[in-house]
């Protein structure tokens, strides 16, 4: 092992108590992004992050305004010929309600056993600090082996709502060879995990209407096509008997899973029994020919998220409703786009909607897909780092959800993200008594130190 790498690891081990105290300090700031009542605290957290970057020796640190909450930028570009790593993170947190369910106050960090309890401890101030502390240790070795840029945002918990307007104006500033994003977490404390893909999103409202007002079902039932029934029939046609989505051309651009990817999905320790236990359903459902983890991470879906029509109050009211509405989301995989799926949804309605109704499809929310090349230099460096610390090859997975910044960085800046993290499924993120497993956190710092030196 090189002397600078060992120096960095020794520094991190000797300073664990100080690292933890720094984390407690930033966790005490209630940087809740959902309510403008907390804007002063959001700004305080942004300033804390900016000051911390400056203490590390990061240059050109700037708190950049967006349409809502600021983004913290910084850079250290002193290694000619070395790769540039963009460190992504967010300093905003979820609300702490319901407060009465917390065993200790959410913004008064408390260590109990191997866990640190506080809002944001796992999601994701703890993950940001793990990365910053690994960088501090590497800096102290005198041989920081890579160039660095930073994107620390204050809106991830509200969907990074300003990012789509902000990033196109700053593309060059955030360009890098790749990004490290420690917001993905591990499957278990003994199972290091690399997340290399995120699904995108196309979210629709489908409106169906017939008569100009609600009708008496006794007088008009049987001669007027009920919009609620017509919509239900259309929604039912959107899947076939094998669980496949029937929108025209829906699967045409979908990138096939490689043999290696299917082997990695099969390695994931999540079985059909686990899904049954987690959900309480009597049996699983979905696209035939794929195991559950493939269906939730690497295959596209169409789900009905909500239905609205007619009388839903107490008692009976015999109406034939004038209109019906459904909210429908499609999770998308690489090579699919929200715009194309919107066209496919419209075509489906044109081909299947009966002449007895009027209809409209509204595309109300989108997110692009994101996927990293598994031969990416950064992925290989992280794989080796995790093997060094945990003694085993990490698991590889694709997440079923979306992270706006990851997708936008890839789409606009050409920057692929390596998604890791040291949070666990049992950390109660977004819930009372959120916590961080400290032994795993310290291992995470070590693995990030190895990651940076592996890139040299």
C-alpha positions in Angstrom: 0.0 0.0 0.0 1.4 3.4 -0.9 2.5 5.7 1.8 0.1 8.5 1.0 -2.9 6.1 1.0 -1.8 4.7 4.4 -1.3 8.2 5.7 -4.8 9.1 4.7 -6.3 6.0 6.3 -4.3 6.6 9.5 -5.6 10.2 9.6 -9.2 9.1 9.2 -8.9 6.5 12.0 -7.3 8.9 14.4 -9.9 11.6 13.7 -13.1 9.6 13.9 -14.4 11.4 17.0 -13.9 14.8 15.4 -15.5 13.6 12.2 -18.5 12.5 14.2 -18.7 15.8 16.1 -18.7 17.7 12.8 -21.6 15.5 11.6 -23.5 16.2 14.7 -23.0 20.0 14.2 -24.5 20.0 10.7 -27.3 17.6 11.8 -28.4 20.1 14.3 -29.4 22.5 11.5 -33.1 21.9 10.6 -32.6 22.4 6.9 -36.1 21.3 5.8 -36.6 22.1 2.2 -40.4 21.5 1.9 -41.4 24.7 3.7 -40.3 28.2 3.1 -40.5 28.8 6.9 -37.2 27.0 7.0 -35.4 29.1 4.4 -33.1 30.7 7.0 -32.0 27.2 8.1 -31.5 26.1 4.5 -29.2 29.0 4.0 -27.4 28.2 7.3 -26.8 24.7 6.2 -25.5 25.9 2.8 -23.1 28.3 4.5 -22.0 25.4 6.8 -21.2 23.3 3.8 -19.4 26.1 2.0 -17.3 26.9 5.1 -16.4 23.2 5.4 -15.2 23.0 1.8 -13.0 26.1 2.4 -11.5 24.4 5.5 -10.6 21.4 3.3 -8.7 23.7 0.9 -11.3 23.7 -1.8 -11.2 26.7 -4.0 -13.7 29.0 -5.7 -16.4 28.0 -3.2 -19.7 29.7 -4.1 -23.2 29.6 -2.9 -25.2 29.7 -6.1 -28.8 30.9 -6.1 -31.5 28.9 -7.9 -35.2 29.6 -8.2 -35.7 28.3 -4.6 -32.8 27.0 -2.5 -29.1 27.6 -3.1 -26.6 25.1 -4.5 -23.0 25.0 -3.1 -20.2 24.7 -5.6 -16.4 24.4 -5.2 -13.4 23.0 -7.0 -9.9 21.7 -6.6 -8.2 21.4 -10.0 -4.5 20.9 -9.4 -3.7 17.4 -10.8 -2.8 17.8 -14.4 -3.8 14.7 -16.4 -5.8 13.2 -13.5 -9.5 12.6 -13.7 -12.0 15.1 -12.4 -14.6 13.8 -9.9 -17.8 15.7 -9.3 -19.0 15.1 -5.8 -22.8 15.3 -5.6 -24.8 15.5 -2.4 -27.7 17.3 -0.8 -27.9 19.1 2.5 -31.7 19.4 2.8 -33.8 17.0 4.9 -37.3 15.8 5.2 -39.7 17.2 7.8 -39.4 15.5 11.2 -43.2 15.0 11.8 -44.7 13.3 13.7 -42.4 14.6 16.5 -44.1 12.6 19.3 -42.7 9.4 17.8 -39.1 10.4 18.1 -37.3 8.9 21.1 -34.9 11.9 21.1 -35.4 15.3 19.4 -34.7 15.0 15.6 -32.3 17.9 15.5 -30.4 17.0 18.7 -28.1 14.2 17.5 -27.9 11.3 19.9 -25.6 8.3 19.9 -27.2 5.1 21.2 -25.1 2.0 20.8 -23.7 1.8 17.3 -26.2 4.3 15.9 -26.4 8.1 15.5 -30.0 9.3 15.6 -31.1 12.5 13.9 -33.0 13.7 10.9 -30.7 13.6 8.0 -28.2 11.3 9.6 -28.6 8.7 6.9 -30.3 10.8 4.2 -28.0 12.3 3.4 -25.8 14.6 5.6 -24.1 11.5 6.9 -23.2 10.4 3.4 -22.0 13.9 2.4 -19.8 14.1 5.5 -18.3 10.6 4.8 -17.2 11.9 1.4 -15.9 15.2 2.7 -14.0 13.4 5.4 -12.4 11.0 3.0 -11.3 14.0 0.9 -9.9 15.7 4.0 -7.9 12.6 4.8 -6.6 12.4 1.3 -5.6 16.1 1.4 -3.7 15.5 4.6 -1.6 12.8 2.9 -0.2 15.6 0.7 -1.1 13.5 -2.4 -4.7 14.1 -3.3 -4.7 12.0 -6.5 -7.7 13.5 -8.4 -9.3 16.8 -9.3 -12.6 17.7 -7.6 -15.7 19.6 -8.2 -18.7 19.8 -5.8 -22.5 20.0 -6.3 -24.3 20.2 -3.0 -27.9 21.1 -3.5 -30.7 22.0 -1.1 -33.8 20.7 -3.0 -33.3 16.9 -3.5 -36.1 16.2 -1.0 -38.5 18.2 -3.1 -37.5 16.6 -6.4 -34.6 19.0 -7.3 -37.3 21.3 -8.7 -34.9 24.1 -9.7 -32.3 21.8 -11.3 -33.8 21.6 -14.7 -33.8 25.4 -15.1 -30.5 25.9 -13.3 -28.1 23.3 -14.9 -28.4 24.3 -18.6 -26.9 27.7 -17.6 -23.9 26.1 -15.9 -23.0 23.0 -18.0 -19.3 23.7 -18.4 -18.9 24.3 -14.6 -20.2 20.9 -13.7 -18.5 18.8 -16.4 -16.3 16.1 -15.0 -15.1 12.6 -15.9 -17.7 11.1 -13.7 -19.7 11.9 -10.5 -19.7 10.1 -7.2 -23.1 10.2 -5.5 -23.3 8.6 -2.1 -27.1 8.8 -1.8 -27.9 5.2 -2.9 -27.1 3.1 0.2 -26.3 -0.5 0.9 -28.5 -3.6 0.9 -27.1 -4.6 4.3 -24.1 -3.7 6.5 -22.1 -6.6 5.2 -23.2 -6.2 1.5 -21.4 -3.3 -0.2 -23.5 -2.1 -3.1 -23.0 -0.1 -6.3 -26.1 1.4 -8.0 -25.4 2.0 -11.6 -28.8 2.9 -13.0 -32.0 4.8 -12.3 -35.3 4.6 -14.1 -37.0 7.6 -15.6 -40.6 8.8 -15.3 -43.5 9.8 -17.5 -46.5 10.8 -15.4 -49.9 11.4 -17.0 -53.4 12.5 -16.2 -56.0 10.8 -18.4 -59.3 12.6 -18.6 -62.5 11.1 -20.0 -65.8 12.8 -20.2 -69.2 12.2 -21.8 -72.4 14.1 -20.8 -72.3 17.8 -19.9 -73.3 17.0 -16.2 -73.8 14.0 -13.9 -76.9 12.1 -15.0 -79.6 10.1 -13.2 -78.4 6.5 -13.6 -82.0 5.2 -13.6 -83.0 7.5 -16.5 -79.8 7.3 -18.6 -78.0 4.1 -17.6 -78.0 1.8 -20.6 -78.0 4.5 -23.2 -75.1 6.7 -22.2 -71.6 5.2 -21.9 -70.4 5.7 -18.4 -67.1 7.6 -18.4 -65.9 5.8 -15.3 -66.5 2.4 -16.9 -64.9 3.5 -20.2 -61.8 4.7 -18.4 -61.6 1.5 -16.4 -61.8 -0.6 -19.6 -59.1 1.5 -21.2 -56.8 1.1 -18.2 -57.4 -2.6 -18.1 -56.2 -2.8 -21.8 -52.9 -1.2 -21.0 -51.5 -4.6 -19.8 -51.8 -8.0 -21.5 -52.2 -11.4 -19.8 -48.4 -11.7 -19.4 -48.0 -8.4 -17.5 -46.6 -6.5 -20.5 -47.5 -2.9 -21.3 -49.5 -2.6 -24.5 -48.8 1.0 -25.5 -47.7 0.8 -29.2 -43.9 0.5 -29.5 -43.4 0.7 -25.7 -40.6 -1.9 -25.6 -39.0 -1.1 -29.0 -36.2 1.1 -27.6 -35.7 -0.8 -24.4 -32.0 -1.9 -23.9 -31.7 -5.6 -23.3 -30.0 -6.8 -20.1 -26.6 -8.3 -20.8 -25.7 -11.8 -19.5 -23.4 -10.1 -16.8 -26.2 -7.8 -15.7 -28.6 -10.7 -15.3 -26.0 -12.6 -13.3 -25.6 -9.5 -11.0 -29.4 -9.3 -10.6 -29.5 -12.9 -9.6 -26.8 -12.2 -6.9 -29.0 -9.7 -5.2 -30.3 -11.2 -1.9 -33.9 -10.3 -2.5 -36.2 -13.2 -3.2 -39.9 -13.5 -4.0 -40.5 -14.4 -0.4 -38.9 -11.1 0.6 -41.3 -9.1 -1.6 -44.3 -11.0 -0.3 -43.2 -10.4 3.3 -42.6 -6.7 2.6 -45.8 -6.0 0.8 -48.3 -8.4 2.4 -49.8 -9.4 -1.0 -50.9 -13.0 -1.6 -48.9 -13.4 -4.7 -46.5 -11.4 -7.0 -47.5 -10.1 -10.4 -45.6 -8.6 -13.3 -43.9 -9.1 -16.6 -43.2 -12.7 -17.3 -39.6 -13.8 -18.0 -37.9 -11.6 -15.4 -37.1 -12.0 -11.7 -38.6 -9.5 -9.3 -35.4 -7.4 -8.9 -35.2 -7.1 -12.7 -38.8 -6.0 -12.9 -38.3 -3.3 -10.3 -34.9 -2.0 -11.5 -34.4 -2.7 -15.1 -37.8 -3.1 -16.8 -40.3 -0.4 -17.7 -43.7 -0.3 -16.0 -47.1 1.3 -16.2 -49.0 1.9 -12.9 -52.4 3.5 -12.1 -51.6 5.9 -9.2 -55.1 7.3 -8.6 -58.7 7.2 -9.9 -61.4 9.9 -9.5 -65.0 9.8 -10.7 -68.6 10.1 -9.6 -70.0 9.9 -6.0 -67.5 8.7 -3.3 -69.2 10.2 -0.2 -71.1 8.3 2.4 -74.4 6.6 1.4 -75.7 6.2 -2.0 -76.2 8.6 -4.9 -77.3 7.0 -8.1 -75.4 9.1 -10.7 -73.9 8.3 -14.0 -70.8 10.5 -13.7 -70.0 13.1 -16.3 -66.3 12.6 -16.2 -63.5 10.4 -14.9 -59.8 10.9 -14.4 -56.8 8.6 -13.8 -53.3 9.4 -12.8 -50.9 7.0 -14.5 -47.1 6.7 -14.2 -44.6 4.9 -16.4 -41.2 4.1 -15.0 -38.8 4.1 -17.9 -35.5 2.4 -18.6 -32.5 3.4 -20.8 -33.3 4.4 -24.4 -36.9 5.3 -23.5 -37.9 8.9 -23.3 -40.9 10.6 -21.6 -41.7 12.4 -24.8 -41.9 9.2 -26.9 -44.0 7.4 -24.2 -46.4 10.4 -24.3 -46.8 9.9 -28.0 -47.4 6.1 -27.4 -50.0 6.9 -24.8 -51.9 9.2 -27.1 -51.7 6.6 -29.9 -53.1 4.0 -27.6 -56.0 6.2 -26.7 -56.6 7.0 -30.4 -56.7 3.3 -31.3 -58.7 2.1 -28.3 -61.0 4.9 -26.9 -64.6 4.4 -28.0 -66.5 7.0 -30.0 -68.9 7.4 -27.1 -66.5 9.5 -25.0 -64.2 12.5 -25.2 -60.7 12.1 -23.8 -57.4 14.0 -23.2 -53.9 12.9 -22.1 -51.8 15.4 -20.1 -48.1 14.8 -19.5 -47.6 16.4 -16.1 -44.2 15.2 -14.8 -41.1 13.7 -16.3 -37.6 12.4 -15.4 -34.9 11.0 -17.7 -33.3 7.7 -17.2 -29.6 7.4 -16.1 -27.2 4.5 -16.4 -23.4 4.2 -15.9 -21.1 2.1 -18.1 -19.9 -0.8 -15.9 -16.5 -0.5 -17.5 -16.2 3.1 -16.4 -12.9 3.9 -14.7 -14.8 5.2 -11.6 -17.0 2.1 -11.3 -13.9 -0.1 -11.3 -12.1 2.1 -8.8 -15.2 1.9 -6.4 -15.5 -1.9 -6.9 -11.8 -2.3 -5.9 -12.3 0.1 -2.9 -15.3 -1.8 -1.5 -13.6 -5.2 -2.0 -10.6 -3.8 0.0 -12.7 -2.7 2.9 -15.4 -5.4 3.0 -13.4 -8.3 1.6 -16.0 -9.1 -1.1 -17.1 -8.0 -4.5 -19.9 -5.4 -4.2 -23.4 -6.1 -5.4 -24.6 -4.3 -8.5 -28.2 -3.1 -8.8 -30.4 -0.6 -10.7 -32.8 1.4 -8.6 -36.5 1.6 -9.6 -36.9 5.2 -8.7 -35.5 8.5 -10.1 -33.0 11.1 -8.9 -33.3 14.2 -10.9 -29.7 15.5 -10.6 -28.2 12.2 -11.7 -30.3 12.0 -14.8 -29.8 15.7 -15.7 -26.0 15.5 -15.2 -25.9 12.6 -17.6 -28.3 14.2 -20.1 -26.9 17.7 -20.1 -23.3 17.4 -19.0 -22.5 13.9 -20.2 -21.5 13.0 -16.6 -22.2 9.4 -15.5 -22.8 8.8 -11.7 -21.4 6.2 -9.5 -24.1 5.8 -6.8 -23.0 4.3 -3.5 -23.7 5.2 0.1 -23.5 3.8 3.5 -27.1 4.0 4.7 -29.0 0.9 5.4 -32.7 -0.2 4.7 -33.3 -0.2 8.4 -32.2 3.5 8.9 -35.8 4.9 9.0 -35.1 7.5 6.4 -38.1 9.9 6.0 -39.5 8.4 9.3 -39.2 9.1 13.0 -35.9 7.9 14.6 -33.8 8.2 11.5 -30.4 6.7 12.2 -26.9 6.0 10.9 -24.9 2.9 11.6 -21.6 4.3 12.6 -19.4 1.2 12.0 -20.6 1.1 8.4 -20.1 4.9 8.1 -16.5 4.6 9.2 -16.0 1.8 6.7 -17.6 4.0 4.1 -15.0 6.7 4.7 -12.2 4.2 4.3 -13.7 2.9 1.1 -13.9 6.4 -0.3 -10.3 7.0 0.5 -9.3 3.9 -1.4 -11.6 5.0 -4.2 -9.8 8.3 -4.7 -6.4 6.6 -4.6 -7.5 3.8 -6.9 -8.1 6.5 -9.5 -4.5 7.7 -9.4 
